[in-house]
């Protein structure tokens, strides 16, 4: 779907990987990404990313991670602004070089939000995100706000 407020420049793509693997429909969505648009991709299970500090049982397999990245056409790789995931029960972000061929894509695990308590102290968190468009430059960032 078009991301609101971007005049159709940015698309939001939600994928199904609820059972720890991507559905065929989700992989087909990725295979059809068009380099005329920028993308924010969202799904539940975090990818297996170098340096990630999420509990390994809460991360997709290396094979499923490779399947995800391989499905994105070469011409659209620079257009993937950010990937948001949730199942990791913590906040994690990596802002560059998340996977070979994806040097500028940002990766976020936002699994500590709402009423879910992620710290022994009972802290809950919410996230602020920004999507900025300045001419042809589009950027995304997110950070955790503890309440």
C-alpha positions, -999 to +999 in steps of 0.1 A: +000+000+000+011+036-004+026+050+027+004+080+038+018+115+032+045+104+007+025+112-025+029+076-036+067+077-034+070+052-005+051+019-002+045-001+030+047-039+025+035-062+052+046-099+049+033-131+066+059-151+084+038-159+115+049-196+116+087-188+112+087-189+074+074-166+047+042-174+028+044-179-009+023-147-013+048-128+007+077-140-014+058-131-046+052-096-032+090-092-028+098-105-062+075-078-077+090-048-060+094-020-085+124+004-084+101+034-090+092+033-053+108+032-019+098+005+005+093+000+042+089-037+049+073-051+080+068-086+094+068-105+127+099-127+130+133-109+129+158-119+102+191-135+111+213-104+108+250-102+117+255-086+151+218-090+162+215-095+199+180-111+199+174-145+215+182-170+187+149-189+192+131-157+182+149-152+149+142-167+114+166-193+102+196-185+080+178-202+051+146-182+055+166-150+058+185-158+026+151-166+009+138-132+019+168-112+006+171-133-026+134-125-035+141-088-037+150-078-073+185-064-077+171-031-091+149-026-060+175-033-033+186+004-029+149+013-026+143-008+006+145+020+032+139-001+063+127-035+076+107-036+108+102-068+128+088-075+162+091-110+177+125-105+193+111-091+227+136-062+227+147-032+207+175-036+182+186-016+152+213-019+126+215+011+103+239-001+075+252-033+058+225-056+072+231-082+044+252-083+012+237-060-014+217-041+012+242-015+024+218+014+031+187-006+043+180-001+081+169-031+102+148-027+134+134-052+159+107-035+178+095-063+201+091-042+233+061-020+229+027-014+244+020-035+274+047-060+268+073-058+296+108-064+283+129-055+313+128-070+348+120-036+361+088-037+342+096-009+317+073-008+288+082+010+256+069+027+225+086+037+193+089+070+175+097+068+139+105+094+113+102+092+075+117+122+058+116+132+022+139+159+010+137+162-028+147+127-040+163+117-007+141+095+015+152+084+050+137+064+079+147+062+115+132+048+147+140+048+184+125+035+216+108+056+241+105+041+276+074+048+297 
